[in-house]
Amino acid sequence: MSDQRTRRGNDTPRRVRVSDPATADTAERFFQNSFFVVVSAIGACLVLVVFAMLFAALLTQNMDTDTISAMLGTGTTVIGTLVGSFVGLRQGQQGRDQAQARAEQSLREAERSRRETERVLWSALAYVPSDKAEEILRSAPNSGVRPT
C-alpha cells in the first residue's frame, strides 16, 4: 500500500512541447502520402495507356502512327501534369513553411526589442525626479498609471 502512495506521489504531470515535432511529422507524412498518391496515379495512367495501345493494335490491323502518337501524347501529358502538380505543391508548402518561420522570428525579435526598450525606459525614469516621472507616465497611454 505504501508503494502505491509513493508511486502516486511521484506521478506529476510534465509539460511536453508537442507543436514542433507534430508539425514536422505532419509535413513529412503529407509529403509521403502525396508522393504515394502521385506515384500510384502515374502507374495507373501508364498501365491504361499501354493497355489502350495494345487493345487498339489488336483490334485494328492497320494502326497508323498518328493514333499511336496521340495515345502516347495523352499519356505523357497526364503524367507530366501529375508530376508538375506534386512538385508545385511541395514547393508551395516549403515556401509557406519558410515564410511562417521568418514571421515567427520577426515576432520574437520585436518582442525582444520591446522588452529592451521598456528596460531602458524604466532605467532612465529612475534618474528623473518622482513628480516628473509621474507626469511622464500619465501622458503615456499604456503605462498603467491613471491620471488623478
C-alpha positions in Angstrom: 0.0 0.0 0.0 2.8 2.4 0.8 4.4 1.7 -2.6 1.2 2.8 -4.3 1.1 6.0 -2.4 4.7 6.7 -3.2 4.1 5.9 -6.8 1.1 8.2 -6.9 3.1 11.0 -5.2 5.8 10.8 -7.9 3.3 10.8 -10.8 3.4 14.5 -11.5 2.3 15.8 -15.0 5.1 17.2 -17.1 4.8 19.8 -19.8 5.9 18.4 -23.1 6.2 20.6 -26.2 4.2 18.9 -28.9 3.7 21.6 -31.5 7.2 21.5 -33.2 7.6 17.7 -33.6 3.9 17.3 -34.5 4.2 19.9 -37.2 7.4 18.3 -38.6 5.8 14.9 -38.5 2.6 16.1 -40.2 4.6 17.8 -43.0 6.6 14.7 -43.6 3.5 12.5 -43.5 1.8 14.8 -46.0 4.8 14.5 -48.3 4.9 10.8 -48.1 1.1 10.4 -48.7 1.1 12.8 -51.6 4.2 11.1 -53.1 2.4 7.7 -52.8 -0.7 9.2 -54.5 1.2 10.7 -57.4 3.3 7.5 -58.0 0.1 5.4 -57.9 -1.6 7.8 -60.4 1.4 7.7 -62.7 1.4 3.9 -62.6 -2.3 3.7 -63.3 -2.0 6.2 -66.2 0.9 4.2 -67.6 -0.9 0.9 -67.4 -4.0 2.5 -69.1 -2.0 3.9 -71.9 -0.2 0.6 -72.5 -3.5 -1.3 -72.5 -5.2 1.2 -74.8 -2.3 0.9 -77.2 -2.3 -2.9 -77.1 -6.1 -3.0 -77.4 -6.1 -0.7 -80.4 -3.3 -2.6 -82.0 -5.1 -6.0 -81.6 -8.5 -4.7 -82.8 -7.3 -2.9 -85.9 -4.8 -4.4 -88.3 -3.7 -1.1 -89.9 -3.0 1.1 -86.9 -1.2 4.2 -88.1 1.5 6.2 -86.3 -0.8 9.2 -85.7 -3.0 7.1 -83.4 0.0 5.7 -81.5 1.5 9.2 -81.1 -1.9 10.6 -79.9 -2.2 7.9 -77.3 1.4 8.4 -76.1 0.9 12.2 -76.1 -2.2 11.9 -74.0 -0.4 9.6 -71.5 2.7 11.7 -71.2 0.5 14.8 -70.8 -1.3 13.3 -67.9 1.9 12.0 -66.3 3.5 15.4 -66.7 0.6 17.2 -65.1 0.7 14.8 -62.1 4.4 15.3 -61.6 4.1 19.1 -62.0 1.3 19.4 -59.6 3.2 17.3 -57.0 6.4 19.4 -57.4 4.4 22.6 -57.3 2.5 21.5 -54.1 5.8 20.6 -52.4 7.5 23.8 -53.3 4.5 25.8 -52.2 4.4 24.1 -48.9 8.2 24.7 -48.3 7.7 28.4 -49.2 4.8 28.7 -46.7 6.9 27.0 -44.0 9.8 29.3 -44.6 7.6 32.4 -44.6 6.0 31.2 -41.4 9.4 30.7 -39.8 10.5 34.2 -40.8 7.3 35.7 -39.4 7.8 33.9 -36.1 11.4 35.0 -35.9 10.4 38.6 -36.6 7.8 38.4 -33.8 10.4 37.1 -31.4 12.8 39.9 -32.4 10.1 42.5 -32.0 9.2 41.2 -28.5 12.9 41.2 -27.5 13.3 44.8 -28.8 10.1 45.9 -26.9 11.4 44.4 -23.6 14.8 46.0 -24.1 13.2 49.4 -24.8 11.0 49.0 -21.7 14.0 48.2 -19.6 15.9 51.2 -20.9 12.9 53.4 -20.3 12.5 52.3 -16.7 16.2 52.7 -16.1 16.0 56.2 -17.4 12.9 57.0 -15.3 14.9 56.1 -12.2 17.0 59.2 -12.7 14.1 61.6 -13.2 12.6 63.3 -10.2 9.4 61.5 -9.0 7.0 64.3 -9.8 8.3 64.5 -13.4 8.3 60.7 -13.7 4.6 60.5 -12.7 3.8 63.3 -15.2 5.6 61.4 -18.0 3.9 58.1 -17.1 0.5 59.8 -17.0 1.0 61.1 -20.5 1.8 57.6 -21.8 -1.4 55.8 -22.9 -0.3 52.3 -21.9 1.9 53.0 -18.8 -0.6 51.6 -16.3 -0.6 54.9 -14.3 -4.1 56.5 -14.1 -4.4 60.3 -14.2 -5.6 61.8 -10.9 
